[in-house]
Amino acid sequence: MDERKLAEQQFDARIADVEARISAACSRSGRTREEIQVVAVTKYVSSDMVRLALDKGYKVLGENRWQDAKEKVERFGDEAVWHFIGHLQTNKVKDVLGRFACIHSVDRISLATEIHKKAEALGISVPCFIQVNVSGEESKYGLPPEQLMEFAEQIRGLQGLSVAGLMTMAPYEAEPESTRPVFRGLRQLRDELNAKSILDKPVTELSMGMSNDFEVAIEEGATMIRLGSVLVGTSS
Ligand SMILES: *Cc1c(COP(=O)(O)O)cnc(C)c1O
């Protein structure tokens, strides 16, 4: 069997497995599949695999480094809806804007200000997530939870970005159930942000859950799950 056929068969099997698990997590928590947006994270795979993902109906794709994403973004352009999910250096904002529909990793004022300036110059407003380091792990990016409200106040006037919601990454846990407090914490922060009416409009989205822990994230209210290895795989 040729390589592409094999890759496709393996992908079909992963899709069946992941979609069944998403649906089961939705049923357990009284939610529907339509409430969950899958961001297929293509950072580990080649543009041929991106082709396959698009053909299978996964149009929202995530990348975490501009240098690695460039070739894929240029090849597929508007066929995909690209989300920038990784740590974003301020000097890369100019490359990312206009090409990515959404940025999941806004975690400091200097970055928010730069997005605002560059977006205004393009006449756009970019949907963004505020990344919060709920777990407090030192290796993780994101604002400490106790700084979220003040941060939201500081960026509320920046018209070049529009806050869609909050994003977090849970630590890798051998037992995914252990991530639950992190995801629950992010949902509570979102609700608190809305209750205080700090931003111009309520935020609805929660970008949380990856290959290892997406089911728990769905049960805790995730609206976007970012799936790499479990869905698109890690090679070819
Ligand atoms: C790589 C990455 C993912 C996907 O990781 P998997 O564990 O392979 O699903 C999700 N979110 C971010 C921010 C990432 O960098």
The ligand as an SDF file (V2000), in Angstrom:
LIG
                    3D

 15 15  0  0  0  0  0  0  0  0999 V2000
    1.1920   21.3170   20.6370 C   0  0  0  0  0  0  0  0  0  0  0  0
    0.0800   22.0190   21.2730 C   0  0  0  0  0  0  0  0  0  0  0  0
   -1.1770   21.4190   21.3790 C   0  0  0  0  0  0  0  0  0  0  0  0
   -1.4670   19.9980   20.9120 C   0  0  0  0  0  0  0  0  0  0  0  0
   -0.7300   19.0840   21.6290 O   0  0  0  0  0  0  0  0  0  0  0  0
   -1.1410   17.5420   21.7030 P   0  0  0  0  0  0  0  0  0  0  0  0
   -0.8270   17.1330   23.0890 O   0  0  0  0  0  0  0  0  0  0  0  0
   -0.3100   16.8620   20.6840 O   0  0  0  0  0  0  0  0  0  0  0  0
   -2.5870   17.4480   21.4140 O   0  0  0  0  0  0  0  0  0  0  0  0
   -2.1950   22.1420   21.9660 C   0  0  0  0  0  0  0  0  0  0  0  0
   -2.0040   23.4010   22.4150 N   0  0  0  0  0  0  0  0  0  0  0  0
   -0.8120   24.0150   22.3320 C   0  0  0  0  0  0  0  0  0  0  0  0
   -0.6700   25.3980   22.8550 C   0  0  0  0  0  0  0  0  0  0  0  0
    0.2740   23.3440   21.7590 C   0  0  0  0  0  0  0  0  0  0  0  0
    1.4530   23.9720   21.6790 O   0  0  0  0  0  0  0  0  0  0  0  0
  1  2  1  0
  2  3  1  0
  2 14  2  0
  3  4  1  0
  3 10  2  0
  4  5  1  0
  5  6  1  0
  6  7  2  0
  6  8  1  0
  6  9  1  0
 10 11  1  0
 11 12  2  0
 12 13  1  0
 12 14  1  0
 14 15  1  0
M  END
$$$$
